[in-house]
Amino acid sequence: MILGMLLITRGYTEDVLGLVGAAVRQGHEVRLFMMDDGVFYSQETSVAALAEHPGVEISLCERSCQWRDIDESMIPAGITSGSQMQNAVMHNSADRMIVI
């Protein structure tokens, strides 16, 4: 199963880490897309490190980053800076979606 997670708000780091960890331990793939205030998760080391796990892909909305003064140099390796196209691809490929 592929779990999609749309991160649009702040303040739920432990929930994101717990959900991704549980899904990966059960052998599922996880796709995260960050937009709006959700792009601030890219600045949290623990969340950015999720991209190192096999089966986990993370992307974010470049425009949301620009509006929140997160420039390209601040986006950690392993996180794809993109557009709403990555969001659409995630929605299309996911078997289940969680919005935070």
C-alpha positions in Angstrom: 0.0 0.0 0.0 1.1 3.6 -0.6 0.2 6.1 2.0 0.0 9.7 0.9 0.4 12.5 3.4 -0.4 16.1 2.6 1.2 18.4 5.2 -0.4 21.9 5.2 -0.3 22.9 8.9 2.4 23.2 11.6 2.7 21.6 15.0 2.2 17.9 14.4 5.8 16.7 14.1 5.4 13.8 16.4 2.2 12.7 14.6 4.0 12.8 11.2 7.0 10.8 12.5 4.7 8.3 14.2 2.5 7.7 11.2 5.4 7.4 8.8 7.3 5.1 11.1 4.3 2.8 11.6 3.6 2.7 7.9 7.3 1.9 7.0 7.5 -0.8 9.7 4.5 -2.5 8.2 6.1 -2.5 4.8 4.1 0.3 3.2 5.5 3.1 1.0 4.9 6.7 2.1 4.7 9.9 -0.1 4.7 13.3 1.7 3.9 16.6 0.1 4.4 19.8 2.0 2.6 23.0 1.1 1.3 26.2 2.8 2.7 26.2 6.4 3.5 22.5 6.0 6.7 23.5 4.3 8.1 24.4 7.7 8.4 20.6 8.4 11.3 20.6 5.8 13.2 22.7 8.3 12.9 20.0 11.0 15.8 17.6 11.0 13.7 14.7 12.2 11.2 15.1 9.4 13.8 15.7 6.7 15.6 12.5 7.8 12.5 10.5 6.8 13.6 10.9 3.2 16.5 8.6 3.9 14.2 5.6 4.6 13.6 3.3 1.6 10.0 3.7 0.4 9.6 7.3 1.7 9.5 10.2 -0.8 9.2 13.8 0.2 8.4 16.8 -2.0 7.2 20.3 -1.3 5.7 23.3 -3.0 8.3 25.7 -4.1 5.8 28.6 -4.2 4.8 28.0 -0.6 8.5 28.1 0.4 9.0 31.4 -1.4 6.0 33.0 0.4 7.5 31.8 3.7 11.1 32.9 3.1 12.5 29.4 2.7 14.9 29.5 -0.2 16.3 26.7 -2.3 19.5 26.5 -0.2 17.4 25.7 2.9 15.7 22.7 1.5 17.5 19.5 2.7 18.9 16.9 0.4 16.4 14.2 -0.4 13.4 16.6 -0.5 12.2 17.5 -4.0 11.3 21.1 -4.5 8.5 21.2 -7.0 5.0 22.3 -7.7 1.5 21.1 -7.4 2.3 18.5 -10.0 4.1 16.5 -7.2 0.9 16.8 -5.1 -1.2 15.6 -7.9 1.1 12.6 -8.6 1.0 11.7 -4.9 -2.8 11.8 -4.8 -3.0 9.7 -8.0 -0.6 7.0 -6.7 -1.8 6.8 -3.1 -4.1 4.1 -1.8 -4.9 6.2 1.3 -4.5 9.9 2.1 -3.9 11.7 5.4 -4.1 15.5 5.6 -2.4 17.2 8.4 
